[in-house]
Amino acid sequence: MTFRQAFFVAVTAGLGYGFDSYAVNIYGLVLPEIKDTLHITEAQAGYIGSIFLLGYTIGTVGFGLAADRWGRKTTLGASILLYGITTALAGLTTNVAAFTGLRFLTGVGGAGELAVGAPYTAEVWPAKTRAIGVGGVIFSLFSLGYVLAAGVALVLVPRFGWQAAFIVAIIPAVVLFLARQGIKESHRYTQTKAHVQGGATRPKLWHVPGVRRRLVVGWLVYTANAVGYWGMTLFLTTYIVKKFHATSIDAIRYALVFFLLQAVFVFIGTALADRIGRRPSAVLGALIEIASTAWGATSDTLPEYLVFGAISIATLGWLWGVGDTYVAELFPTVLRGTGFGIAVGGGRVVSIAAPALVGSAITHYGIQTPYLALSGLWILTIIGYLLGPETKGKELENLADEALTEDLPS
């Protein structure tokens, strides 16, 4: 596959992840309006967020398994259609149960974008700059998906209501589904599938010590990433409104700037990962995240919070960009979709409770306490990367040999 073709794969995967971000984050952005329409509390809004993440967890594992069975290209197509349709339908209902069920299905479909897109891009992008390709291109577009959602919320919601912001999600989903018909299947996947069909032994995920260890590494990395991301962003605009008495529109504007900065931090983190290594870059990002989240949570003035809150949200992109690359590199091609899906899904199991816990904590302890508690999460990130091997600049075939033959990290 040529670099141009690899870049097209990365961009189409990234655009899918960006529209997934739109479908995911539009809920939190217009949550004040949704609460008024559906007559729900912060705690109930958190439960809906947790049910969405249950779907996200199931979809992460399910689409990972499907990617190894039916191919990367096919499963990406199914993913975007599912979350595009269900997001639009959620905008057409005013029934809480129906809305919750559709958010669950949106989570199932949206999860496929990361579960398939990151391994797919890792298999076609050159090893020397793989972190920029997998983490940088894909997750920066996820960040910009939030910016798009914020922009749509600012333009459509005041005039047409929150429902319009959900309904329009079907348009990019259909367009991107059609555009993806022109991408090529991963050559590594097709070669590996041919070997298995020709009689080669397919390793069992749980029977290989090196792979099992890498699953633990992935769980640690994504527990911090997923719990931190959803715990911090779902109530971001609510936090700004409640603590600093900003208007909902101003809160969305601040969030938009935070995520523009996040798109920049994604490339800082992944460029460092390609230059100095995945582990050093991730550990540095985790330390910045711990400090900025704690400082932002204890800020008493809006200007102070805007500085440290912006750094905290931006550094989430750094950690996700490096994490997407790193975990996709840990598994052999024959198990990459499955391993990546289970590793990320395992981390997301814990994150299911994050929105409900944060929403409940806001109700009982105030707005500051849960955000301060989240700052300690990234200790798990540091532990995970210290347990795992360094993957910078290595060909996937060499990393696969390590995973299948070694019990200890290199």
Summary of the structure (lengths in Angstrom):
residues: 410
radius of gyration: 20.0
end to end distance: 29.2
largest distance: 65.1
contacts: 1666
relative contact order: 0.16
helix: 86%
strand: 0%
